Amino acid sequence: MITPAHSLLSLQALRQLEQNAEASGLQLMQRAAQAIAQWCQAHIQPAAAILVAAGPGNNGGDAILAACLLKQAGYAVEVLLPEPRVNAAVAAALQRWQTLGGNVRPTLGDTTPAWLLDGLFGVGLSRPLGGAWLHLIRRLNSLPCPKLAIDIPSGLDAWTGQPRGIALRASHTLSLLCPKPGLYTGQGRDYCGHTSIALLDCPPAHYPEASGSIAVPSALALKRRHSSHKGSYGSVSVIGGARGMSGAAILAGRAALALGAGKVFVHTQDALLLDPATPELMLRPWQDGMNVPAANVMLIGPGLGLSDQAHQALDALLLHDNTLVLDADALNLLAADSQLQARLRQRSYPTLLTPHPSEAARLLDCSTEQIQADRIAAAQQLARQFACNVLLKGSGTLLASSGQPYRLLVHGSPALAVAGQGDLLGGAICALLAQGMSLLDAAHLAADLHACAGEQYEAAQGGPIGLSASTTLQLMSHELNQRLKQAGAPAF
């Protein structure tokens, strides 16, 4: 069962959760206000000037009740209420605010607060913002102060992570009851800033079935016995490396070694005898890749090219009994050939597609913009259409498999936006598969290790520029060993 802290709910399920809570006597608006006030008291210096921007719906009610608590705690609070027509909950909160002698302003004016609390619009926003709202959010964005968004930055779609015309750019977001996928995928991270979750002490029994999860698989499945050998940890075969493009296949092979595969074979068209930086890799002629043992996990695509020879190889390899990870040019070949697609759908062995947004667009015969407009829907459509598992890369990497809740990564960094990182991820996934993890868990854990490596580099260097493949692999291997140690397993 997915825990509340990890549950990604649909809008319908979230509304059901709210109804369940209210029916049991939980006063969610008061609990939300307390959580907001507690966050502010932990992060904002006492007596600071706080402007609370309140909207006409429940998000505005949460904000105004929080303003009451903050005023009582000694903060200099003002409430901005641009829309006088409000629902009953907001009207009641406003009456309480005015009873406390609180000030309400209808326009922003020339105020210069130390902090802004954004409670204009919540998850129920269903229209693009324009007119006066667009003008107001532009002005709020221009305020030179930190901004806390309540539940979701106003104007940001809580499920796609895309702004509806415009969205507030928050420095912090406090999401209520459960995480929202839009906090982490699409453009969400650029609008949400630092994100935290307040469950409001809502009992787990009130939560409906989740559509997705942000829980990361444990590394404990990779625990190693002292009485083991290289044959205990599986074999990976990388098929790619057309002439002049062997680097991609070698990078994937290096990643498979760094993440623990017992043996790694790299099949390229270039006549390479060894990789000087990683002589442990076993380089083989490209043609030998057609005879890989069924026990080997196979990665097809890094540097593969789009030649007739590459097409024939993919056509043949789709018939093999191996667990397959398809990446890079294997995806481009697949997108261009309906017969290859039919062969893929007929496979009965585990298969994973690992497209970035442009590759996903080719597979679904649409634009990259359409993929990014709703990344969750795109990942789920790929899984259905090709009858396999999908890892959709990008900000807020997604994993989808038909009939299962989708998975969403909450880590990542623009440090990873350089050539070669996708090859590393493909090799890392295969390494965890070779060691016995299930396909979705292996892909999820490898992607999270990769994302955390980018974050660690950015934190250590003070910025995202300059991350190399070799540094990424060191960080990933270290992170995996640390997780094994924390899980009580001996490191390898």
VEXVOMAR-250283 format. One record per residue (C-alpha): residue in one letter; x, y, z. Coordinates in steps of 0.1 Angstrom, whole numbers, padded with zeros to 4 digits, always signed. Each point is the difference from the previous one (the first is absolute). Layout:
<atoms>
AXYZ/...
</atoms>
This chain:
<atoms>
M+0000+0000+0000/I+0013+0035-0009/T+0003+0021+0032/P-0017+0035+0002/A+0034+0017-0002/H+0007-0017-0033/S-0035+0000-0015/L-0006+0018-0033/L-0038+0004-0003/S-0022+0011-0029/L-0021+0031+0005/Q-0031-0022+0005/A+0018-0021+0027/L+0013+0031+0017/R-0036+0014+0002/Q-0011-0034+0014/L+0028+0002+0027/E-0012+0035+0010/Q-0036-0013+0002/N+0011-0030+0021/A+0018+0023+0024/E-0028+0024+0003/A-0025-0028+0006/S+0020-0013+0029/G+0001+0034+0016/L+0035+0012-0010/Q+0002+0037-0005/L+0024+0000-0029/M+0001+0038-0005/Q+0009+0006+0037/R+0027-0028-0002/A+0013+0015-0032/A+0003+0035+0016/Q+0018-0015+0029/A+0025-0018-0023/I+0006+0032-0019/A+0005+0021+0031/Q+0024-0026+0015/W+0020+0000-0033/C+0002+0038+0001/Q+0011+0001+0037/A+0027-0025-0008/H+0013+0019-0030/I-0009+0037+0003/Q+0015+0023+0027/P-0024+0013+0027/A-0019+0032-0007/A+0009-0001-0038/A-0025+0017-0024/I-0020-0027-0018/L-0024+0006-0028/V-0026-0027-0004/A-0016-0001-0035/A-0033-0018+0004/G-0023-0012-0028/P-0038-0006-0001/G+0002-0038+0006/N+0011-0023+0028/N+0037+0007-0007/G-0008+0036+0010/G-0018-0012+0032/D+0031-0020+0010/A+0021+0032-0006/I-0022+0023+0020/L-0003-0023+0030/A+0038-0003-0001/A+0002+0038+0000/C-0021+0000+0032/L+0024-0024+0017/L+0031+0020-0012/K-0015+0033+0012/Q-0006-0015+0034/A+0036-0012+0000/G+0013+0035-0004/Y+0006+0002-0038/A-0009+0032-0019/V-0026-0016-0024/E-0021+0016-0027/V-0026-0018-0021/L-0003+0007-0037/L-0035-0010-0013/P-0003+0009-0037/E-0034-0017-0005/P-0028+0011+0024/R-0023-0029-0011/V+0011-0029+0022/N-0014-0034+0011/A-0015-0005+0034/A+0032-0015+0015/V+0021+0031-0011/A-0027+0023+0013/A+0001-0016+0034/A+0038+0002+0001/L-0002+0036-0010/Q-0024+0008+0028/R+0024-0015+0025/W+0029+0020-0015/Q-0020+0033+0003/T-0010-0009+0035/L+0037+0000+0009/G+0003+0034-0016/G+0018-0013-0030/N+0005+0023-0031/V-0014-0010-0034/R+0012+0017-0032/P-0017-0005-0033/T+0031+0009-0021/L+0037-0006+0003/G+0010+0036+0001/D+0036+0008+0008/T+0004-0024+0029/T+0034-0016+0006/P-0004-0030+0023/A+0028-0022+0014/W-0020-0031-0011/L-0029-0008-0023/L-0025-0028+0007/D-0017-0011-0032/G-0036-0013+0006/L-0016+0013-0032/F-0008-0032-0018/G+0004-0037+0010/V-0002-0033-0018/G-0035+0005-0013/L+0010+0027-0025/S-0014-0011-0033/R+0005+0030-0023/P+0029+0021-0013/L+0006+0032+0020/G-0004+0032-0019/G-0010+0036+0004/A+0003+0014+0035/W+0012-0033+0015/L+0029-0002-0026/H+0009+0036+0008/L-0001-0006+0038/I+0022-0032-0002/R+0025+0018-0021/R+0002+0027+0027/L+0003-0026+0028/N+0028-0017-0019/S+0018+0033-0002/L+0000+0005+0038/P+0036-0003+0013/C-0009-0024+0029/P-0002-0037+0006/K-0034-0016-0008/L-0018-0029+0016/A-0026-0017-0022/I-0028-0017+0019/D-0007-0035-0015/I+0011+0010-0035/P+0012+0033-0016/S-0030+0019-0013/G-0005-0007-0037/L+0021-0032-0001/D-0019-0031-0010/A+0003-0024+0029/W+0002-0031-0022/T+0020+0010-0031/G+0023+0026+0016/Q-0007+0025-0028/P-0011+0036+0006/R-0036+0009-0010/G+0009+0032-0018/I+0022+0012+0028/A+0010-0014+0034/L+0016+0014+0032/R+0036-0008+0003/A+0004-0011+0036/S+0032-0005+0020/H-0018-0025+0022/T-0032-0021-0003/L-0019-0017+0028/S-0022-0027-0015/L-0030-0011+0021/L-0013-0035+0006/C+0022-0017-0026/P+0027+0008-0026/K-0013+0013-0034/P+0017-0013-0032/G+0002+0035-0014/L+0024+0010+0027/Y+0027-0023-0015/T-0007-0005-0037/G-0004+0023-0030/Q+0011+0035+0010/G-0011-0006+0036/R+0034+0001+0016/D+0008+0034-0016/Y-0032+0014+0016/C-0002-0018+0033/G+0035+0006+0015/H+0006-0021+0031/T-0029-0023+0006/S-0013-0015+0032/I-0032-0020+0008/A-0024+0005+0029/L-0023-0031+0004/L-0021+0019+0026/D-0002-0031+0022/C-0026-0015-0023/P-0005-0037+0008/P+0013-0024-0028/A-0034-0017-0001/H-0015+0031-0016/Y+0023-0001-0030/P-0014-0015-0032/E+0020-0022-0023/A+0030+0019-0014/S+0006+0005-0037/G+0037+0003+0005/S+0028+0000+0025/I+0032+0019+0008/A+0014-0028+0022/V+0035-0012-0011/P+0008-0038+0001/S+0024-0012+0027/A+0035-0010-0010/L-0002-0029+0024/A-0007-0024-0028/L+0036+0005-0011/K+0014-0013+0033/R+0031-0021-0007/R+0012-0032+0017/H+0037-0004+0009/S+0000-0033-0018/S-0008+0014-0034/H+0019+0005-0033/K-0004+0020-0032/G-0024-0026-0014/S-0023+0007+0029/Y-0008+0035-0013/G-0011-0006-0035/S+0012+0010-0034/V-0009+0031-0022/S+0004+0002-0037/V+0000+0034-0017/I-0008+0000-0037/G+0008+0033-0018/G+0030+0019-0010/A-0003+0005-0038/R+0032+0011-0016/G+0012+0032+0016/M-0026-0002+0028/S+0015-0026+0023/G+0003+0025+0028/A-0037-0003+0009/A+0001-0038+0003/I+0032+0002+0021/L-0015+0025+0023/A-0030-0023+0005/G+0024-0029+0007/R+0019+0020+0026/A-0032+0009+0018/A-0010-0037+0001/L+0034-0008+0016/A-0002+0029+0025/L-0035-0010+0012/G+0010-0036+0007/A-0005-0023-0030/G+0022-0030+0002/K+0010+0000-0037/V-0005+0025-0027/F+0003-0005-0038/V+0000+0029-0024/H-0007-0008-0037/T+0011+0028-0024/Q+0007+0002-0037/D+0034+0018+0006/A+0029-0025+0003/L+0008+0008+0036/L+0022-0022+0020/L-0006+0015+0034/D-0012+0031+0018/P+0032+0014+0016/A-0020+0017+0028/T-0020-0031+0008/P+0019-0031-0012/E-0024-0021+0019/L-0025+0005-0028/M-0001-0030-0024/L-0001+0015-0035/R-0015-0022-0027/P-0007+0002-0037/W-0034+0015-0008/Q-0012-0032-0017/D+0005-0020+0032/G-0028+0020+0015/M-0024-0022-0019/N+0010-0030+0020/V-0002+0014+0036/P-0011-0026+0026/A-0036+0003+0012/A+0013+0005+0035/N+0017+0033-0009/V-0019+0033+0005/M+0002+0018-0033/L+0002+0037-0007/I-0006+0009-0036/G+0004+0035-0015/P+0029+0021+0013/G+0018+0012-0031/L-0018-0027-0021/G-0007+0023-0030/L-0029-0002-0025/S+0016-0021-0027/D-0016-0030-0017/Q+0024-0022+0020/A-0012+0016+0033/H-0036-0005-0010/Q+0006-0037-0008/A+0018-0005+0033/L-0029+0015+0020/D-0025-0021-0020/A+0019-0031+0010/L+0007+0009+0036/L-0037+0007+0007/L-0005-0037-0005/H+0025-0009+0027/D-0010-0013+0035/N+0021+0026+0018/T-0012+0027+0022/L+0003+0031-0023/V+0006+0036+0007/L-0005+0021-0032/D+0016+0034-0001/A+0012+0027-0024/D+0001-0011-0037/A-0019-0032+0008/L-0029+0022+0009/N+0004+0021-0032/L+0000-0032-0021/L-0030-0012+0018/A-0019+0032-0005/A+0005-0002-0038/D-0011-0036-0006/S-0034-0014+0008/Q+0013-0036-0004/L+0026+0005+0027/Q-0028+0015+0022/A-0022-0031-0006/R+0030-0023+0009/L+0005+0020+0032/R-0036-0004+0010/Q+0002-0038-0005/R+0030-0004+0024/S-0008-0020+0031/Y+0033+0009+0017/P+0007+0031+0021/T+0006+0031-0021/L+0007+0036+0010/L-0001+0031-0023/T+0020+0030+0013/P-0009+0030-0023/H+0008+0036+0006/P-0029+0023-0010/S+0010+0004-0036/E+0003-0038-0004/A-0033-0005+0017/A-0015+0025-0025/R+0013-0021-0029/L-0014-0032+0015/L-0035+0016+0005/D+0002+0020-0033/C-0006+0033+0017/S+0020+0031+0010/T+0024+0003+0029/E-0022+0028+0013/Q-0029-0024+0002/I+0021-0025+0020/Q+0011+0027+0024/A-0036+0014+0004/D-0010-0032+0019/R+0029-0022+0007/I-0020-0025+0021/A-0025-0006-0028/A+0028-0003-0025/A+0019-0027+0021/Q-0032-0019+0006/Q-0009+0001-0037/L+0034-0013-0010/A-0004-0029+0024/R-0034-0009-0014/Q+0009+0005-0037/F+0031-0021+0001/A-0010-0025+0027/C+0031+0005+0020/N+0016+0020+0028/V+0010+0036-0005/L+0024+0024+0016/L-0007+0035-0013/K+0031+0022+0007/G+0000+0037+0008/S-0008+0022+0030/G-0021-0023+0021/T+0009-0033-0016/L-0030-0023-0002/L-0004-0038-0001/A-0031-0016-0014/S-0013-0035-0005/S-0035-0010-0009/G-0022-0009+0029/Q+0024+0014+0026/P+0003+0034+0018/Y+0024+0022-0018/R+0032+0011+0018/L+0015+0035+0002/L+0035+0010+0009/V+0003+0031+0023/H+0037+0004-0004/G+0021+0014-0029/S+0023+0028-0011/P+0008+0019-0032/A+0035-0012+0005/L-0011-0032-0017/A-0010+0019-0032/V+0032-0010-0019/A+0007-0026-0026/G+0007-0035+0012/Q-0021+0000+0031/G-0028-0020-0016/D+0026-0027-0010/L+0011-0001+0037/L-0036-0004+0011/G-0007-0029-0024/G+0031-0018+0012/A-0009+0005+0036/I-0035-0014-0004/C+0014-0031-0017/A+0025-0005+0029/L-0028+0000+0026/L-0020-0023-0022/A+0029-0024-0003/Q+0002-0001+0038/G-0035-0012+0002/M-0022+0030+0005/S-0034+0002-0017/L-0001+0021-0031/L-0020+0029+0014/D+0019+0001+0033/A+0034-0002-0018/A-0010+0028-0024/H-0014+0021+0029/L+0030-0005+0023/A+0026+0006-0027/A-0018+0032-0011/D-0002+0013+0036/L+0038-0007+0005/H+0007+0018-0032/A-0022+0030+0010/C+0015+0002+0035/A+0035+0000-0016/G-0009+0031-0019/E-0013+0017+0032/Q+0031-0010+0019/Y+0023+0014-0026/E-0020+0033-0002/A+0001+0004+0038/A+0037-0008+0002/Q+0010+0023-0029/G-0024+0028+0007/G-0016-0004-0034/P-0010-0025-0027/I+0027+0006-0027/G+0028-0025-0007/L-0012-0034+0011/S+0018-0027-0019/A-0010-0036-0005/S+0028-0014+0021/T-0009+0023+0029/T-0037-0010-0003/L+0009-0037+0002/Q+0021+0005+0032/L-0028+0019+0016/M-0026-0026-0010/S+0021-0029+0013/H+0007+0018+0033/E-0037+0008+0004/L-0010-0036-0006/N+0025-0012+0026/Q-0013+0025+0025/R-0035-0012-0005/L+0010-0036+0005/K+0018+0010+0032/Q-0030+0019+0013/A-0022-0030-0008/G+0022-0022+0021/A+0016-0018-0029/P+0038-0005-0005/A+0014+0023-0027/F+0016-0014-0031/
</atoms>
